[in-house]
Amino acid sequence: MEPSLDVTVLASAAAARLIDLLATDGWTAARAAMASLWRRGHPGRVEAELTEARAELLQDEASDGGPEIRTLLVAEWQARLARLLATHPDLIDELRELVGELLRDAGTAEGQTVGSLHQEAHVTDGDAYLAGRDISITKDRE
């Protein structure tokens, strides 16, 4: 994998996990970890911005909003993390470790790969089943 793609995948995974954690009890630990990552920049500002993002997310979830706010927040933090890693490549391993910790804390199986998945099926006749993880298909026999 080329280095820039690796950073993009890492930033994407970190941003998605970060936004997931904003709506849980684990958000204070995630906020502190992100502030630590930004120690060279403005950790206080990052904490405040994560607190604001959490408020937006919780308000959206309380009003049964769609996935739009969550999607926008993930994209925003992915871009921020990618810029941070571009200017401080020495933080790549630290962010990779942080993502691993956040996933382990969430009960993700150790050794599980984090990244993006692209699936595509072209079917002329018949069925196609795609899954990113477990799949169970039950069809009635005729």
Salt bridges, closest charged atoms under 4 A:
ASP6 OD2 - ARG96 NH2 2.63
ASP20 OD1 - ARG70 NH1 2.88
GLU49 OE2 - ARG45 NE 3.60
GLU49 OE1 - ARG80 NH1 2.39
GLU61 OE2 - ARG70 NH2 2.63
GLU76 OE2 - ARG80 NH2 2.94
ASP90 OD2 - ARG40 NH2 2.61
ASP93 OD1 - ARG96 NH1 3.17
GLU94 OE2 - ARG39 NH1 2.96
GLU120 OE1 - HIS118 NE2 3.16
GLU120 OE2 - HIS122 NE2 2.55
ASP127 OD2 - LYS139 NZ 2.42
ASP134 OD2 - ARG133 NH2 3.58
